[in-house]
Amino acid sequence: MSSQDIPEENLPAEQESNEGTVHGSVAVKDEPFTDPGLPPHEHRIQDLDERAAKRSERVVAFLFMVSMLATVGFIASYVTIDVDTSVYIFPLGHISALNFALGMTLGVALFCIGAGAVHWARTLMSDEEVIQERHPIEAEPEVKAKVLQDFADGARESQFGRRKLIRNTLFGALALVPLSGVVLLRDLGPLPEKKLRTTSWKKGLTLVNMNTNEPLRPSDIAVGSLTFAKPEGLEEHDEDFQVNIAKDALMLVRIQPENIKDKQELEWSHEGIVAYSKICTHVGCPISLYEQQTHHALCPCHQSTFDLSDGARVIFGPAGHALPQLRIGVNAEGHLEAKSEFAEPVGPAFWERG
């Protein structure tokens, strides 16, 4: 298409200057975009009236204090409200009272901190826009000095040091909110206290066969046999059966008295019947293998081996110490019974340090 085919109004204008221009060129200004600049700064009422600034300060402090109260409410709700309690909330219906209380209090605590910070920034901190020319990225000494000065100016303009009420309540709100997470650590489970140091065994408790659920007599245990027992009164339908049996499980072995090497083991036995904890002292696995010729008990998990004729000492494997022995005897009915509780904690060695 030639220039003759283009409408005249679409052709470049012909312009001449003192220096002379090429025919058909377009004149271009040095600055094609006009700098609009910044609108004039408008002072807020808080900048002009100290009473208005005080009102804003009190509003911010009030929000931070509400956050602190909500955090205290969160902790109180977590401690006092039962997990099974439900309430009717329209239109949600029946919901967990604990979850509702925790959600509301924690939400209010976090919202009030955020709202207080926003209100503080919008009403009390400096709102003047500052133009900064682009500069090289190098961190020159002058730049470092300017950054530090800007930081000091920002701290001064935020009035953080001057508004002590805001500062103190902010610190209080920020200090209390993390306590919500600390309290939630309770869900990791109850503290063991001294529960790992003791078992259900005590003086006078009858030894009951785990398989028949009948009291054991000395005649029920043959030489070279392995029998498992539990304390009288511990039933499988009990709610805490699994918790207790993990500490109370007992294994009984009958050894010829002349083959028992350990003096205390012999004294705590009855007619060669010795009672040891069934719980391995390595990681708490149940011991279930017994070799009658050597009197060795073997843990099937990690092959820790114990000599039941010599105080159940460890002769192989990773177990840390010997199996605890239960002192036994016979009651008036002829049943085997405990003469005392275990003299040391049963199970893995780390339980002793619990």
C-alpha positions in Angstrom: 0.0 0.0 0.0 1.4 3.4 -1.0 1.0 6.7 0.8 -1.5 7.7 -1.8 -3.8 4.9 -0.5 -3.7 6.2 3.1 -6.2 8.8 4.2 -4.7 12.2 4.6 -5.7 12.5 8.3 -3.7 9.3 9.1 -0.5 10.5 7.5 2.4 11.9 9.8 2.2 15.7 10.0 4.8 17.7 8.2 6.6 19.9 10.7 9.7 22.1 10.4 12.0 23.5 13.0 14.9 25.8 13.1 17.3 22.9 12.9 15.2 21.4 10.1 13.2 18.2 10.2 12.8 15.3 7.9 9.7 15.3 5.8 7.0 13.1 7.4 8.7 12.8 10.9 6.7 13.0 14.1 7.7 15.4 16.9 8.3 13.7 20.2 8.6 15.5 23.6 11.5 14.8 25.9 9.0 13.8 28.8 6.1 11.8 27.3 4.5 11.2 30.7 3.7 14.0 33.1 4.7 13.4 36.7 1.4 13.8 38.6 3.2 14.2 41.9 1.7 13.5 45.3 -1.5 14.9 46.6 -1.1 17.4 49.4 -0.8 15.8 52.8 -4.0 16.0 54.9 -3.5 15.9 58.6 -5.6 13.6 60.7 -7.5 14.7 63.7 -5.1 12.8 65.9 -2.2 14.8 64.4 -3.9 18.1 65.5 -5.7 17.2 68.7 -3.9 15.4 71.5 -7.2 14.4 73.0 -8.2 12.6 69.9 -4.8 10.9 70.0 -5.4 9.8 73.6 -8.8 8.4 72.6 -7.1 6.3 69.8 -4.5 5.2 72.3 -7.2 4.0 74.7 -9.0 2.2 71.9 -5.8 0.3 70.9 -5.0 -0.5 74.6 -8.6 -1.7 75.1 -8.2 -4.1 72.1 -5.0 -5.5 73.5 -6.5 -5.9 76.9 -9.5 -7.8 75.4 -7.0 -10.0 73.7 -5.3 -10.8 77.0 -8.7 -11.6 78.6 -9.6 -13.8 75.7 -6.4 -15.7 76.1 -7.1 -16.3 79.8 -10.6 -17.4 78.8 -9.0 -19.9 76.3 -6.9 -21.4 79.0 -9.8 -21.5 81.5 -12.1 -23.1 79.0 -9.5 -25.8 78.2 -9.1 -26.6 81.8 -12.7 -26.5 83.1 -14.9 -27.6 80.2 -15.3 -31.3 79.8 -14.6 -32.7 76.4 -17.9 -34.5 76.2 -20.0 -31.5 77.0 -22.2 -30.2 74.2 -24.3 -27.0 73.8 -26.9 -25.9 71.3 -25.9 -22.9 69.2 -28.3 -21.5 66.7 -28.0 -22.1 63.7 -25.1 -24.6 64.2 -27.1 -27.0 66.4 -25.5 -29.2 69.0 -21.7 -28.8 69.0 -18.9 -29.4 71.4 -18.8 -26.8 74.1 -15.1 -27.1 74.5 -14.4 -26.6 70.8 -16.8 -23.7 70.6 -15.2 -22.0 73.6 -11.6 -22.6 72.4 -12.4 -21.3 68.9 -14.2 -18.2 70.1 -11.6 -17.2 72.7 -8.6 -17.8 70.5 -10.2 -16.0 67.6 -11.0 -13.0 69.7 -7.5 -12.9 71.1 -5.9 -13.0 67.7 -8.4 -10.6 66.1 -8.0 -8.0 68.8 -4.2 -8.0 68.4 -4.6 -7.5 64.7 -7.3 -4.9 65.0 -5.3 -3.0 67.6 -2.2 -3.0 65.5 -4.2 -1.7 62.4 -5.9 1.0 64.4 -2.6 2.1 65.9 -1.0 2.3 62.5 -3.9 4.2 60.9 -4.4 6.8 63.7 -1.2 7.3 65.5 1.7 6.3 63.3 3.0 8.7 60.7 1.1 8.6 57.4 3.2 10.9 55.3 4.4 9.5 52.0 8.1 9.8 51.4 9.7 9.7 48.0 13.0 8.0 47.8 15.0 8.1 44.6 16.5 4.9 43.3 20.0 4.3 44.4 22.7 1.7 43.9 22.3 -1.6 45.8 25.8 -1.3 47.4 25.5 -0.9 51.1 27.7 2.2 51.4 28.4 3.8 54.8 26.0 6.6 53.9 23.2 4.2 53.1 23.8 2.3 56.4 23.6 5.5 58.3 20.5 6.5 56.5 18.8 3.2 57.2 19.6 3.5 60.9 18.3 7.0 60.9 15.1 6.0 59.1 14.6 3.2 61.7 15.1 5.7 64.5 12.7 8.2 62.8 10.1 5.4 62.3 10.4 4.4 65.9 9.9 8.0 66.9 7.0 8.6 64.6 5.2 5.4 65.7 5.2 6.9 69.2 6.1 3.5 70.5 8.2 4.9 73.3 5.8 7.7 74.1 2.6 5.7 74.2 3.5 3.6 77.2 -0.1 2.3 77.6 -0.1 0.9 74.1 3.3 -0.6 74.4 2.7 -2.3 77.7 -0.7 -3.8 76.7 0.8 -5.0 73.4 3.6 -6.7 75.3 1.0 -8.3 77.5 -1.2 -9.5 74.7 1.8 -11.0 72.7 3.1 -12.6 75.9 -0.2 -14.3 76.7 -1.2 -15.6 73.3 1.6 -18.2 73.1 0.3 -19.7 76.3 -2.6 -21.1 74.3 -0.2 -23.4 72.4 1.6 -24.4 75.6 -1.7 -25.4 77.3 -2.5 -27.6 74.2 0.5 -29.7 75.1 -1.8 -31.3 77.6 -3.3 -33.4 74.8 0.0 -35.2 74.5 -1.3 -37.3 77.4 -1.3 -37.2 81.2 2.0 -37.0 83.0 3.2 -40.5 84.0 4.1 -39.2 87.6 5.1 -42.4 89.4 2.8 -44.8 87.6 5.7 -46.4 85.7 7.5 -47.2 88.9 4.7 -49.3 90.5 2.6 -52.3 89.5 -0.6 -53.8 90.9 1.4 -56.4 92.8 1.4 -56.2 96.6 1.7 -58.5 99.6 -1.1 -61.1 99.8 -2.3 -61.0 96.1 -2.9 -64.4 94.7 -1.2 -65.5 91.5 -3.8 -66.3 88.8 -3.2 -68.4 85.7 -3.5 -66.3 82.6 -5.0 -69.1 80.6 -7.4 -70.7 83.0 -8.1 -67.6 85.2 -7.7 -69.9 88.2 -5.5 -69.4 91.3 -2.2 -71.2 90.9 -1.0 -74.0 93.3 2.6 -75.1 93.5 1.5 -78.5 92.0 0.3 -76.7 88.9 3.8 -75.9 87.8 6.0 -78.7 86.6 9.8 -78.6 86.5 11.0 -77.1 83.2 7.5 -75.6 82.4 6.7 -71.9 81.8 3.5 -70.5 83.2 2.1 -67.0 82.8 0.3 -65.3 85.7 -1.5 -62.1 86.6 -2.6 -60.6 89.9 -5.9 -61.5 91.5 -8.7 -59.1 90.6 -7.3 -58.0 87.2 -9.9 -59.0 84.6 -9.7 -58.8 80.8 -13.0 -56.8 80.7 -11.6 -54.1 82.9 -11.1 -50.7 81.1 -7.5 -50.4 82.2 -6.6 -54.1 81.7 -4.1 -53.5 78.8 -2.4 -50.7 80.8 -2.0 -52.8 83.9 -1.1 -56.1 82.3 1.8 -54.3 80.4 3.4 -54.0 83.9 1.8 -56.9 85.9 2.5 -59.8 83.5 4.4 -62.5 85.3 6.2 -65.7 84.2 6.7 -68.6 86.5 9.4 -71.3 86.1 10.1 -74.3 88.3 13.8 -75.0 88.7 15.4 -77.6 90.9 16.5 -75.6 94.0 20.1 -77.0 93.7 20.3 -75.4 90.2 19.4 -71.9 91.4 22.7 -70.0 91.6 21.6 -66.7 93.0 21.0 -66.6 96.8 18.3 -64.0 96.8 16.5 -65.7 93.9 16.4 -68.9 96.0 15.1 -67.0 99.1 12.3 -65.3 97.1 11.2 -68.6 95.4 8.9 -71.3 96.7 10.1 -75.0 96.2 12.1 -73.9 93.2 9.2 -71.9 91.7 10.6 -68.4 90.7 8.5 -65.5 89.5 9.9 -62.9 87.2 8.4 -60.0 85.3 7.4 -61.0 81.7 8.3 -57.5 80.4 11.7 -57.3 78.7 14.0 -54.6 80.1 15.0 -53.5 76.6 11.9 -51.9 75.0 9.1 -53.7 76.9 8.3 -56.7 74.7 6.6 -59.7 76.4 9.0 -62.6 76.9 7.5 -65.9 75.7 10.3 -68.3 75.0 12.0 -70.5 77.6 14.7 -73.2 77.2 14.4 -75.6 80.1 17.8 -77.2 79.7 19.7 -74.0 80.1 17.0 -72.1 82.0 17.3 -69.2 79.5 14.4 -66.9 78.7 14.4 -65.3 75.3 12.7 -62.1 74.2 11.5 -62.6 70.6 11.8 -59.0 69.6 15.5 -58.3 69.9 16.8 -61.6 71.2 17.7 -60.4 74.7 18.4 -63.5 76.7 18.1 -63.9 80.5 19.4 -66.6 82.8 16.5 -67.5 85.1 18.7 -69.7 87.3 21.0 -66.8 88.1 18.9 -63.8 89.0 17.6 -63.4 85.4 20.8 -61.6 84.5 21.3 -60.6 80.9 23.6 -62.9 79.1 23.0 -61.7 75.5 21.3 -58.9 73.7 20.5 -55.2 74.2 18.6 -55.4 77.4 20.0 -53.1 80.0 19.5 -55.0 83.2 18.1 -58.2 84.8 14.4 -59.0 85.0 12.8 -57.9 88.3 11.8 -60.8 90.5 8.6 -61.1 92.6 8.9 -62.7 96.0 6.3 -65.4 96.3 5.0 -67.9 98.9 1.9 -69.9 99.7 -1.2 -68.7 101.5 -3.6 -70.6 103.9 -5.6 -72.0 100.9 -2.4 -73.4 99.3 -2.4 -70.9 96.5 0.7 -69.1 95.4 0.7 -65.5 96.5 3.0 -62.4 96.4 4.9 -61.7 99.6 5.7 -58.1 98.5 5.6 -55.9 95.4 8.4 -55.7 92.9 11.6 -54.3 94.5 12.4 -52.3 91.4 10.4 -50.9 88.4 9.6 -53.3 85.7 10.1 -52.8 81.9 12.6 -50.8 80.0 15.5 -49.1 81.8 14.3 -45.6 80.9 11.2 -46.1 83.0 13.4 -45.9 86.1 14.4 -42.3 85.1 10.7 -41.3 84.5 
